[in-house]
């Protein structure tokens, strides 16, 4: 589970909409190193941009795309997609009580 401490502004919602549309078109982020994702440009010209997750809970990430570099209003969809992927990556489902008990059994005294 990730606790978001940053406001999900209309700019983030818009960036997420664009990320969703690009995902539908097959443009998805790929984890290339811990906290680092890469994503193709929506221009389909072979350009790949790199996103670095700074703090997923605060929705902080950098991107080397023109939008990300110039600090334009709003957020680039690459960062939105990378943050969403990072949330999925770190939000593994909790094990069931049964599974947790089975794993903890190895610490029981024999
Ligand atoms: Zn970007």
Backbone and ligand atoms as CSV (ligand in chain L), in Angstrom:
chain,resi,resn,atom,element,x,y,z
A,1,UNK,N,N,0.844,-1.181,0.000
A,1,UNK,CA,C,0.000,0.000,0.000
A,1,UNK,C,C,0.884,1.238,0.000
A,2,UNK,N,N,0.488,2.228,-0.732
A,2,UNK,CA,C,1.204,3.495,-0.761
A,2,UNK,C,C,0.270,4.567,-0.230
A,3,UNK,N,N,0.754,5.326,0.743
A,3,UNK,CA,C,-0.030,6.446,1.247
A,3,UNK,C,C,0.409,7.692,0.506
A,4,UNK,N,N,-0.519,8.283,-0.246
A,4,UNK,CA,C,-0.209,9.508,-0.983
A,4,UNK,C,C,-0.365,10.687,-0.048
A,5,UNK,N,N,0.705,11.496,0.029
A,5,UNK,CA,C,0.644,12.689,0.866
A,5,UNK,C,C,0.633,13.948,0.021
A,6,UNK,N,N,0.600,13.784,-1.293
A,6,UNK,CA,C,0.523,14.935,-2.198
A,6,UNK,C,C,-0.908,15.032,-2.722
A,7,UNK,N,N,-1.387,16.235,-2.965
A,7,UNK,CA,C,-2.731,16.360,-3.516
A,7,UNK,C,C,-2.781,15.848,-4.956
A,8,UNK,N,N,-3.812,15.099,-5.266
A,8,UNK,CA,C,-4.012,14.631,-6.642
A,8,UNK,C,C,-4.789,15.742,-7.354
A,9,UNK,N,N,-4.028,16.617,-7.981
A,9,UNK,CA,C,-4.595,17.805,-8.612
A,9,UNK,C,C,-5.193,17.473,-9.979
A,10,UNK,N,N,-5.972,18.393,-10.543
A,10,UNK,CA,C,-6.490,18.167,-11.899
A,10,UNK,C,C,-5.349,17.923,-12.908
A,11,UNK,N,N,-4.167,18.530,-12.672
A,11,UNK,CA,C,-3.034,18.305,-13.571
A,11,UNK,C,C,-2.588,16.844,-13.530
A,12,UNK,N,N,-2.627,16.244,-12.340
A,12,UNK,CA,C,-2.273,14.822,-12.230
A,12,UNK,C,C,-3.328,13.954,-12.888
A,13,UNK,N,N,-4.586,14.311,-12.699
A,13,UNK,CA,C,-5.670,13.532,-13.324
A,13,UNK,C,C,-5.519,13.584,-14.835
A,14,UNK,N,N,-5.207,14.772,-15.361
A,14,UNK,CA,C,-5.008,14.914,-16.807
A,14,UNK,C,C,-3.816,14.092,-17.289
A,15,UNK,N,N,-2.715,14.137,-16.534
A,15,UNK,CA,C,-1.530,13.353,-16.914
A,15,UNK,C,C,-1.850,11.864,-16.872
A,16,UNK,N,N,-2.656,11.450,-15.901
A,16,UNK,CA,C,-3.046,10.036,-15.818
A,16,UNK,C,C,-3.948,9.647,-16.982
A,17,UNK,N,N,-4.816,10.548,-17.400
A,17,UNK,CA,C,-5.656,10.269,-18.574
A,17,UNK,C,C,-4.783,10.036,-19.803
A,18,UNK,N,N,-3.777,10.896,-19.966
A,18,UNK,CA,C,-2.882,10.737,-21.130
A,18,UNK,C,C,-2.074,9.446,-21.013
A,19,UNK,N,N,-1.644,9.124,-19.786
A,19,UNK,CA,C,-0.906,7.872,-19.585
A,19,UNK,C,C,-1.784,6.679,-19.944
A,20,UNK,N,N,-3.046,6.737,-19.573
A,20,UNK,CA,C,-3.975,5.651,-19.882
A,20,UNK,C,C,-4.150,5.522,-21.399
A,21,UNK,N,N,-4.333,6.661,-22.060
A,21,UNK,CA,C,-4.513,6.615,-23.518
A,21,UNK,C,C,-3.265,6.057,-24.200
A,22,UNK,N,N,-2.097,6.444,-23.722
A,22,UNK,CA,C,-0.863,5.924,-24.308
A,22,UNK,C,C,-0.703,4.433,-24.011
A,23,UNK,N,N,-1.128,4.014,-22.836
A,23,UNK,CA,C,-1.057,2.588,-22.501
A,23,UNK,C,C,-1.948,1.790,-23.446
A,24,UNK,N,N,-3.140,2.335,-23.719
A,24,UNK,CA,C,-4.050,1.665,-24.656
A,24,UNK,C,C,-3.395,1.526,-26.029
A,25,UNK,N,N,-2.530,2.480,-26.361
A,25,UNK,CA,C,-1.841,2.466,-27.655
A,25,UNK,C,C,-0.549,1.644,-27.606
A,26,UNK,N,N,-0.296,1.015,-26.458
A,26,UNK,CA,C,0.858,0.143,-26.348
A,26,UNK,C,C,2.117,0.817,-25.859
A,27,UNK,N,N,2.029,2.081,-25.486
A,27,UNK,CA,C,3.209,2.782,-24.969
A,27,UNK,C,C,3.188,2.698,-23.445
A,28,UNK,N,N,4.065,1.839,-22.903
A,28,UNK,CA,C,4.080,1.591,-21.462
A,28,UNK,C,C,5.482,1.842,-20.916
A,29,UNK,N,N,5.551,2.103,-19.621
A,29,UNK,CA,C,6.843,2.291,-18.967
A,29,UNK,C,C,7.446,0.928,-18.647
A,30,UNK,N,N,8.763,0.899,-18.608
A,30,UNK,CA,C,9.496,-0.316,-18.271
A,30,UNK,C,C,10.466,0.005,-17.149
A,31,UNK,N,N,10.466,-0.832,-16.115
A,31,UNK,CA,C,11.413,-0.660,-15.017
A,31,UNK,C,C,12.790,-1.084,-15.511
A,32,UNK,N,N,13.766,-0.187,-15.469
A,32,UNK,CA,C,15.108,-0.501,-15.966
A,32,UNK,C,C,16.136,-0.571,-14.843
A,33,UNK,N,N,15.826,-0.033,-13.694
A,33,UNK,CA,C,16.687,-0.071,-12.516
A,33,UNK,C,C,15.780,0.304,-11.343
A,34,UNK,N,N,16.211,0.059,-10.110
A,34,UNK,CA,C,15.355,0.434,-8.980
A,34,UNK,C,C,14.966,1.916,-9.035
A,35,UNK,N,N,13.681,2.175,-9.143
A,35,UNK,CA,C,13.188,3.551,-9.172
A,35,UNK,C,C,13.379,4.273,-10.486
A,36,UNK,N,N,13.813,3.568,-11.511
A,36,UNK,CA,C,14.048,4.204,-12.818
A,36,UNK,C,C,13.226,3.477,-13.884
A,37,UNK,N,N,12.447,4.259,-14.616
A,37,UNK,CA,C,11.607,3.707,-15.677
A,37,UNK,C,C,11.968,4.376,-16.998
A,38,UNK,N,N,11.650,3.678,-18.083
A,38,UNK,CA,C,11.794,4.283,-19.405
A,38,UNK,C,C,10.498,4.086,-20.149
A,39,UNK,N,N,10.255,5.036,-21.051
A,39,UNK,CA,C,8.963,5.094,-21.702
A,39,UNK,C,C,9.142,5.704,-23.091
A,40,UNK,N,N,8.520,5.132,-24.116
A,40,UNK,CA,C,8.653,5.707,-25.454
A,40,UNK,C,C,7.841,6.989,-25.591
A,41,UNK,N,N,8.314,7.862,-26.452
A,41,UNK,CA,C,7.579,9.091,-26.739
A,41,UNK,C,C,6.281,8.757,-27.459
A,42,UNK,N,N,5.251,9.557,-27.208
A,42,UNK,CA,C,3.988,9.340,-27.912
A,42,UNK,C,C,4.094,9.723,-29.381
A,43,UNK,N,N,5.206,10.385,-29.744
A,43,UNK,CA,C,5.391,10.750,-31.159
A,43,UNK,C,C,5.812,9.541,-31.990
A,44,UNK,N,N,6.100,8.412,-31.321
A,44,UNK,CA,C,6.473,7.175,-32.011
A,44,UNK,C,C,7.642,7.400,-32.963
A,45,UNK,N,N,8.600,8.233,-32.543
A,45,UNK,CA,C,9.772,8.496,-33.385
A,45,UNK,C,C,11.012,7.762,-32.853
A,46,UNK,N,N,10.785,6.823,-31.951
A,46,UNK,CA,C,11.901,6.059,-31.405
A,46,UNK,C,C,12.534,6.685,-30.171
A,47,UNK,N,N,12.107,7.886,-29.827
A,47,UNK,CA,C,12.653,8.543,-28.643
A,47,UNK,C,C,12.172,7.831,-27.384
A,48,UNK,N,N,13.095,7.643,-26.458
A,48,UNK,CA,C,12.758,7.024,-25.169
A,48,UNK,C,C,13.119,8.019,-24.074
A,49,UNK,N,N,12.204,8.239,-23.166
A,49,UNK,CA,C,12.451,9.144,-22.044
A,49,UNK,C,C,12.635,8.346,-20.759
A,50,UNK,N,N,13.407,8.921,-19.838
A,50,UNK,CA,C,13.718,8.252,-18.573
A,50,UNK,C,C,13.064,9.000,-17.417
A,51,UNK,N,N,12.386,8.236,-16.569
A,51,UNK,CA,C,11.752,8.808,-15.376
A,51,UNK,C,C,12.445,8.232,-14.148
A,52,UNK,N,N,12.707,9.103,-13.193
A,52,UNK,CA,C,13.291,8.672,-11.919
A,52,UNK,C,C,12.303,8.995,-10.811
A,53,UNK,N,N,11.956,7.956,-10.058
A,53,UNK,CA,C,11.028,8.137,-8.944
A,53,UNK,C,C,11.820,8.710,-7.774
A,54,UNK,N,N,11.389,9.862,-7.274
A,54,UNK,CA,C,12.051,10.478,-6.126
A,54,UNK,C,C,11.324,10.104,-4.839
A,55,UNK,N,N,10.000,10.205,-4.856
A,55,UNK,CA,C,9.195,9.847,-3.688
A,55,UNK,C,C,7.790,9.525,-4.183
A,56,UNK,N,N,7.477,8.248,-4.228
A,56,UNK,CA,C,6.195,7.844,-4.815
A,56,UNK,C,C,5.021,8.367,-3.998
A,57,UNK,N,N,5.153,8.397,-2.668
A,57,UNK,CA,C,4.057,8.862,-1.824
A,57,UNK,C,C,3.753,10.340,-2.009
A,58,UNK,N,N,4.776,11.089,-2.414
A,58,UNK,CA,C,4.582,12.529,-2.651
A,58,UNK,C,C,4.463,12.838,-4.132
A,59,UNK,N,N,4.289,11.792,-4.950
A,59,UNK,CA,C,4.141,11.936,-6.404
A,59,UNK,C,C,5.291,12.750,-7.002
A,60,UNK,N,N,6.518,12.483,-6.531
A,60,UNK,CA,C,7.679,13.202,-7.030
A,60,UNK,C,C,8.494,12.289,-7.938
A,61,UNK,N,N,8.653,12.749,-9.180
A,61,UNK,CA,C,9.459,12.018,-10.149
A,61,UNK,C,C,10.016,13.030,-11.144
A,62,UNK,N,N,11.146,12.676,-11.747
A,62,UNK,CA,C,11.689,13.535,-12.792
A,62,UNK,C,C,11.546,12.796,-14.119
A,63,UNK,N,N,11.564,13.575,-15.198
A,63,UNK,CA,C,11.510,12.993,-16.540
A,63,UNK,C,C,12.371,13.862,-17.442
A,64,UNK,N,N,13.103,13.218,-18.360
A,64,UNK,CA,C,13.984,13.984,-19.237
A,64,UNK,C,C,13.315,14.385,-20.553
A,65,UNK,N,N,11.997,14.300,-20.614
A,65,UNK,CA,C,11.293,14.764,-21.822
A,65,UNK,C,C,11.263,16.294,-21.823
A,66,UNK,N,N,10.976,16.910,-22.978
A,66,UNK,CA,C,10.935,18.387,-23.012
A,66,UNK,C,C,9.964,18.965,-21.987
A,67,UNK,N,N,8.812,18.355,-21.838
A,67,UNK,CA,C,7.828,18.831,-20.865
A,67,UNK,C,C,8.403,18.772,-19.455
A,68,UNK,N,N,9.041,17.640,-19.128
A,68,UNK,CA,C,9.605,17.470,-17.801
A,68,UNK,C,C,10.780,18.396,-17.534
A,69,UNK,N,N,11.521,18.743,-18.589
A,69,UNK,CA,C,12.708,19.586,-18.433
A,69,UNK,C,C,12.373,21.050,-18.220
A,70,UNK,N,N,11.304,21.508,-18.824
A,70,UNK,CA,C,11.014,22.933,-18.769
A,70,UNK,C,C,10.032,23.321,-17.674
A,71,UNK,N,N,9.625,22.339,-16.889
A,71,UNK,CA,C,8.751,22.679,-15.770
A,71,UNK,C,C,7.467,23.361,-16.201
A,72,UNK,N,N,6.959,22.933,-17.346
A,72,UNK,CA,C,5.711,23.521,-17.828
A,72,UNK,C,C,4.587,23.209,-16.847
A,73,UNK,N,N,3.508,23.899,-16.997
A,73,UNK,CA,C,2.360,23.642,-16.139
A,73,UNK,C,C,1.916,22.198,-16.324
A,74,UNK,N,N,1.434,21.626,-15.244
A,74,UNK,CA,C,0.959,20.254,-15.336
A,74,UNK,C,C,2.090,19.263,-15.213
A,75,UNK,N,N,1.823,18.030,-15.578
A,75,UNK,CA,C,2.782,16.951,-15.441
A,75,UNK,C,C,2.807,16.162,-16.741
A,76,UNK,N,N,3.976,15.635,-17.084
A,76,UNK,CA,C,4.033,14.812,-18.290
A,76,UNK,C,C,3.425,13.444,-17.985
A,77,UNK,N,N,2.888,12.831,-19.023
A,77,UNK,CA,C,2.231,11.534,-18.822
A,77,UNK,C,C,3.245,10.454,-18.511
A,78,UNK,N,N,4.512,10.668,-18.910
A,78,UNK,CA,C,5.542,9.654,-18.624
A,78,UNK,C,C,5.714,9.490,-17.114
A,79,UNK,N,N,5.790,10.624,-16.417
A,79,UNK,CA,C,5.949,10.575,-14.961
A,79,UNK,C,C,4.718,9.961,-14.302
A,80,UNK,N,N,3.535,10.314,-14.817
A,80,UNK,CA,C,2.307,9.735,-14.262
A,80,UNK,C,C,2.310,8.222,-14.437
A,81,UNK,N,N,2.729,7.765,-15.621
A,81,UNK,CA,C,2.761,6.319,-15.883
A,81,UNK,C,C,3.809,5.640,-15.005
A,82,UNK,N,N,4.967,6.286,-14.841
A,82,UNK,CA,C,6.028,5.695,-14.024
A,82,UNK,C,C,5.597,5.628,-12.559
A,83,UNK,N,N,4.952,6.680,-12.063
A,83,UNK,CA,C,4.486,6.676,-10.672
A,83,UNK,C,C,3.427,5.595,-10.473
A,84,UNK,N,N,2.537,5.431,-11.448
A,84,UNK,CA,C,1.503,4.391,-11.340
A,84,UNK,C,C,2.157,3.013,-11.321
A,85,UNK,N,N,3.172,2.825,-12.157
A,85,UNK,CA,C,3.864,1.532,-12.189
A,85,UNK,C,C,4.585,1.274,-10.873
A,86,UNK,N,N,5.151,2.334,-10.308
A,86,UNK,CA,C,5.863,2.183,-9.040
A,86,UNK,C,C,4.884,1.848,-7.912
A,87,UNK,N,N,3.715,2.473,-7.921
A,87,UNK,CA,C,2.688,2.146,-6.919
A,87,UNK,C,C,2.331,0.666,-7.028
A,88,UNK,N,N,2.155,0.187,-8.249
A,88,UNK,CA,C,1.824,-1.244,-8.434
A,88,UNK,C,C,2.969,-2.118,-7.931
A,89,UNK,N,N,4.196,-1.709,-8.232
A,89,UNK,CA,C,5.352,-2.532,-7.867
A,89,UNK,C,C,5.496,-2.669,-6.352
A,90,UNK,N,N,5.297,-1.573,-5.636
A,90,UNK,CA,C,5.514,-1.614,-4.187
A,90,UNK,C,C,4.255,-2.005,-3.417
A,91,UNK,N,N,3.147,-2.183,-4.110
A,91,UNK,CA,C,1.889,-2.508,-3.437
A,91,UNK,C,C,1.538,-3.970,-3.642
A,92,UNK,N,N,2.453,-4.825,-3.265
A,92,UNK,CA,C,2.155,-6.250,-3.382
A,92,UNK,C,C,1.024,-6.580,-2.419
A,93,UNK,N,N,0.140,-7.476,-2.821
A,93,UNK,CA,C,-0.951,-7.838,-1.905
A,93,UNK,C,C,-0.409,-8.465,-0.642
A,94,UNK,N,N,-1.054,-8.169,0.468
A,94,UNK,CA,C,-0.644,-8.749,1.748
A,94,UNK,C,C,-0.913,-10.241,1.719
A,95,UNK,N,N,-0.014,-11.030,2.320
A,95,UNK,CA,C,-0.264,-12.467,2.359
A,95,UNK,C,C,-1.465,-12.768,3.255
A,96,UNK,N,N,-2.143,-13.850,2.951
A,96,UNK,CA,C,-3.273,-14.266,3.786
A,96,UNK,C,C,-2.737,-14.667,5.160
A,97,UNK,N,N,-3.615,-14.696,6.144
A,97,UNK,CA,C,-3.220,-15.095,7.497
A,97,UNK,C,C,-2.636,-16.498,7.465
A,98,UNK,N,N,-3.216,-17.352,6.630
A,98,UNK,CA,C,-2.752,-18.733,6.525
A,98,UNK,C,C,-1.326,-18.774,5.973
A,99,UNK,N,N,-1.085,-17.992,4.930
A,99,UNK,CA,C,0.249,-17.964,4.325
A,99,UNK,C,C,1.270,-17.361,5.281
A,100,UNK,N,N,0.865,-16.297,5.994
A,100,UNK,CA,C,1.769,-15.668,6.953
A,100,UNK,C,C,2.123,-16.654,8.063
A,101,UNK,N,N,1.138,-17.417,8.537
A,101,UNK,CA,C,1.382,-18.397,9.600
A,101,UNK,C,C,2.333,-19.480,9.110
A,102,UNK,N,N,2.160,-19.891,7.854
A,102,UNK,CA,C,3.033,-20.926,7.295
A,102,UNK,C,C,4.483,-20.418,7.231
A,103,UNK,N,N,4.652,-19.165,6.796
A,103,UNK,CA,C,6.012,-18.602,6.707
A,103,UNK,C,C,6.640,-18.418,8.086
A,104,UNK,N,N,5.818,-18.034,9.055
A,104,UNK,CA,C,6.354,-17.790,10.401
A,104,UNK,C,C,6.649,-19.087,11.140
A,105,UNK,N,N,6.088,-20.194,10.672
A,105,UNK,CA,C,6.256,-21.476,11.358
A,105,UNK,C,C,7.735,-21.858,11.455
A,106,UNK,N,N,8.538,-21.399,10.494
A,106,UNK,CA,C,9.952,-21.778,10.537
A,106,UNK,C,C,10.690,-21.131,11.709
A,107,UNK,N,N,10.097,-20.127,12.322
A,107,UNK,CA,C,10.729,-19.495,13.480
A,107,UNK,C,C,10.272,-20.125,14.797
A,108,UNK,N,N,9.311,-21.033,14.694
A,108,UNK,CA,C,8.782,-21.672,15.911
A,108,UNK,C,C,9.855,-22.570,16.537
A,109,UNK,N,N,9.826,-22.657,17.859
A,109,UNK,CA,C,10.787,-23.532,18.557
A,109,UNK,C,C,10.488,-24.979,18.224
A,110,UNK,N,N,11.538,-25.717,18.099
A,110,UNK,CA,C,11.353,-27.133,17.767
A,110,UNK,C,C,11.598,-27.977,18.984
L,1,ZN,ZN,ZN,8.065,13.119,-19.516
